[in-house]
Amino acid sequence: MYNLLEDDLFESVSDIFLQFASQIKSNNDSVMLLAPPTLQGALAITPLEAALIDENIPYRRRFSYDNIDYFPVINILQSDIMDGPTLDSNHQSLSISTKIVDGLEGNIGDSKKGPLNSICQAHALAYAISPYSNRLRYLRPWALAGNWLDTSLDNTYDPVFSKMKKIFLNEGTIMIVPITEIKNPYMGAYDWLNQNDLKKLSSSWNTLDFEEKSLKLSNLVKPILNKSLPSSARVEELVWNCIIAEGWKTDLAGQLSFLNRDWDISKSHLKASNLVDILLNKGYI
């Protein structure tokens, strides 16, 4: 897998992550993984836990909104905090939160900015801890989850999401297919789409040529083209550019939509822990 910390996207956070990774690998002390009991918190802790397991580094997992007196600690902050990662002077306490960075360049060479969220940062840090982790490889597509859950795709193009997707495509950890090639799409993410029309199109998909496929997919989404939500950027990802990985029957957006709708705030700690366990075990839900 490509080392994300060597990419320009992660230039502003790489030194901090490399320092902390080196510290915990050399000391081999038990590491506390701390995150809020949210979907984003669970998805950020998962790759870190995978890396620690594969490096045989002892750790503890805790979901809480409160800070705790335990070191070393990796503290995933709430998703609305945008201070970027910070490391204390003793290199024992690392806090991770969203940071706005330069993404892909625009058509005229201008830099497009986007959110480098805690989930993709956690994947980059996890790789620094365990670059040969098998678990991290099958968890790799989830590094895109934070950008999908974020609101940036509702407003405009997300350059960070686009660049990371390109990286993962090149390294072979994700595949991009249209919705008609998803074995079990989660229809809760497509309440604006006629389910029967999708089934008919999917069943005849392999008999169509390129132009017919393009036309029929366009006709499928016509009813929502004049609506404000979902945004055109999301529609493109939901219909034309579905993200899957080996063994997946439901695409990334579908799995995230299900998790979002199924998340019970009253049972958030249990939901978060169960999700981490499931993803560590097989890499998808």
SETILUM-358613 format. One record per residue (C-alpha): residue in three letters; y negated, z, x. Coordinates in steps of 0.5 Angstrom, whole numbers, padded with zeros to 4 digits, always signed. Example, Ala and Ser with C-alpha at 12.3 -4.5 7.8 and 13.67 -1.06 7.14 Angstrom:
ALA+0009+0016+0025SER+0002+0014+0027
END
This chain:
MET+0000+0000+0000TYR-0007-0001+0002ASN-0011+0005+0005LEU-0017+0005+0000LEU-0021+0010+0004GLU-0021+0004+0009ASP-0025+0000+0003ASP-0032+0000+0003LEU-0032+0003-0004PHE-0030+0009-0001GLU-0034+0009+0005SER-0038+0015+0003VAL-0032+0020+0001SER-0027+0018+0007ASP-0030+0022+0012ILE-0029+0028+0008PHE-0022+0026+0005LEU-0019+0025+0012GLN-0022+0032+0014PHE-0019+0036+0009ALA-0012+0032+0009SER-0012+0033+0016GLN-0013+0041+0015ILE-0008+0042+0010LYS-0003+0038+0014SER-0003+0041+0020ASN-0004+0048+0017ASN+0002+0047+0012ASP-0001+0053+0007SER+0000+0053+0000VAL-0005+0049-0003MET-0008+0050-0010LEU-0009+0044-0015LEU-0014+0046-0020ALA-0017+0042-0026PRO-0020+0042-0033PRO-0014+0042-0038THR-0016+0035-0040LEU-0013+0028-0040GLN-0018+0026-0034GLY-0016+0033-0030ALA-0008+0032-0031LEU-0009+0024-0029ALA-0013+0027-0022ILE-0008+0032-0021THR-0002+0028-0021PRO-0002+0024-0015LEU-0005+0030-0011GLU+0002+0033-0013ALA+0006+0027-0011ALA+0003+0027-0004LEU+0004+0034-0003ILE+0011+0034-0006ASP+0013+0028-0001GLU+0010+0032+0005ASN+0014+0038+0003ILE+0007+0042+0003PRO+0007+0048-0002TYR+0002+0048-0007ARG+0001+0051-0014ARG-0002+0047-0020ARG-0007+0051-0025PHE-0011+0048-0031SER-0017+0052-0032TYR-0025+0051-0033ASP-0026+0057-0028ASN-0026+0057-0021ILE-0021+0061-0017ASP-0021+0065-0011TYR-0016+0062-0007PHE-0016+0057-0001PRO-0014+0052+0001VAL-0016+0049-0006ILE-0017+0042-0009ASN-0022+0043-0015ILE-0022+0037-0020LEU-0029+0038-0023GLN-0030+0036-0031SER-0031+0028-0032ASP-0039+0029-0033ILE-0041+0032-0027MET-0043+0026-0022ASP-0044+0030-0015GLY-0039+0027-0011PRO-0034+0030-0007THR-0036+0036-0003LEU-0032+0040+0003ASP-0034+0047+0005SER-0036+0049+0012ASN-0029+0052+0013HIS-0025+0046+0010GLN-0022+0050+0006SER-0025+0048-0001LEU-0025+0041-0003SER-0029+0039-0010ILE-0028+0032-0013SER-0033+0029-0018THR-0035+0022-0020LYS-0040+0019-0015ILE-0044+0012-0016VAL-0042+0007-0011ASP-0043+0000-0009GLY-0038-0005-0012LEU-0037-0012-0012GLU-0043-0017-0010GLY-0046-0021-0016ASN-0047-0028-0016ILE-0054-0028-0012GLY-0051-0023-0007ASP-0054-0017-0010SER-0050-0010-0010LYS-0047-0008-0017LYS-0046-0001-0018GLY-0041+0003-0021PRO-0037+0010-0022LEU-0032+0012-0017ASN-0029+0017-0021SER-0025+0023-0019ILE-0018+0020-0021CYS-0019+0014-0016GLN-0021+0019-0011ALA-0015+0023-0012HIS-0011+0017-0011ALA-0015+0016-0004LEU-0014+0023-0002ALA-0007+0023-0004TYR-0005+0017+0001ALA-0009+0020+0006ILE-0004+0026+0005SER+0002+0022+0005PRO+0001+0014+0006TYR+0009+0013+0005SER+0010+0017-0001ASN+0015+0013-0006ARG+0012+0017-0012LEU+0005+0015-0010ARG+0007+0007-0010TYR+0009+0008-0017LEU+0003+0012-0020ARG-0001+0007-0017PRO-0004+0003-0023TRP-0006+0010-0026ALA-0012+0010-0021LEU-0015+0005-0025ALA-0015+0010-0031GLY-0021+0014-0030ASN-0025+0007-0030TRP-0022+0005-0037LEU-0023+0012-0040ASP-0030+0012-0038THR-0036+0009-0042SER-0038+0004-0037LEU-0033-0002-0040ASP-0036-0001-0047ASN-0043-0003-0044THR-0042-0008-0038TYR-0038-0010-0033ASP-0035-0005-0028PRO-0035-0007-0021VAL-0031-0001-0019PHE-0025-0003-0024SER-0025-0010-0022LYS-0025-0009-0015MET-0019-0004-0015LYS-0015-0008-0020LYS-0016-0014-0015ILE-0013-0010-0009PHE-0007-0007-0013LEU-0006-0014-0015ASN-0006-0017-0008GLU-0001-0011-0006GLY+0003-0012-0012THR+0003-0005-0015ILE+0000-0008-0022MET+0001-0015-0026ILE-0004-0018-0030VAL-0001-0021-0037PRO-0003-0023-0044ILE-0002-0018-0050THR+0003-0023-0052GLU+0008-0021-0046ILE+0007-0014-0047LYS+0014-0012-0049ASN+0012-0006-0053PRO+0004-0006-0054TYR+0001+0001-0057MET-0002-0002-0064GLY-0006+0004-0064ALA-0011+0001-0059TYR-0011-0005-0063ASP-0013-0003-0070TRP-0018-0009-0070LEU-0012-0014-0069ASN-0007-0017-0075GLN-0001-0014-0072ASN+0003-0020-0076ASP-0001-0025-0073LEU+0001-0022-0066LYS+0008-0022-0067LYS+0008-0029-0069LEU+0004-0031-0063SER+0009-0027-0058SER+0015-0030-0061SER+0013-0037-0060TRP+0009-0036-0054ASN+0014-0039-0049THR+0014-0045-0053LEU+0006-0046-0052ASP+0003-0050-0046PHE-0003-0047-0043GLU-0009-0050-0047GLU-0005-0048-0054LYS-0004-0041-0051SER-0011-0040-0049LEU-0013-0043-0056LYS-0009-0038-0060LEU-0011-0032-0056SER-0018-0034-0058ASN-0017-0035-0065LEU-0013-0028-0065VAL-0019-0024-0063LYS-0024-0028-0067PRO-0025-0023-0073ILE-0028-0018-0068LEU-0032-0022-0063ASN-0039-0021-0067LYS-0038-0013-0067SER-0041-0008-0062LEU-0034-0005-0061PRO-0030-0006-0057SER-0034-0009-0052SER-0033-0016-0050ALA-0031-0013-0043ARG-0025-0009-0046VAL-0023-0014-0051GLU-0022-0018-0045GLU-0018-0013-0041LEU-0014-0011-0048VAL-0012-0018-0050TRP-0012-0023-0043ASN-0012-0018-0037CYS-0007-0013-0039ILE-0004-0008-0033ILE+0003-0007-0033ALA+0008-0005-0027GLU+0015-0005-0026GLY+0019-0002-0031TRP+0013-0001-0036LYS+0014-0003-0043THR+0007-0001-0045ASP+0001-0003-0041LEU-0004+0002-0038ALA-0009+0001-0044GLY-0004+0002-0049GLN-0001+0009-0046LEU-0008+0011-0045SER-0010+0010-0052PHE-0004+0014-0054LEU-0005+0020-0050ASN-0012+0020-0052ARG-0010+0020-0059ASP-0005+0025-0058TRP-0009+0030-0054ASP-0009+0036-0058ILE-0015+0041-0055SER-0011+0047-0058LYS-0005+0045-0053SER-0009+0042-0048HIS-0006+0046-0042LEU+0001+0045-0044LYS-0001+0037-0046ALA-0004+0037-0039SER+0002+0040-0035ASN+0007+0036-0039LEU+0004+0029-0037VAL+0004+0031-0030ASP+0011+0032-0030ILE+0013+0026-0034LEU+0009+0022-0029LEU+0012+0025-0023ASN+0019+0024-0026LYS+0018+0016-0028GLY+0011+0014-0027TYR+0010+0012-0034ILE+0010+0015-0041
END
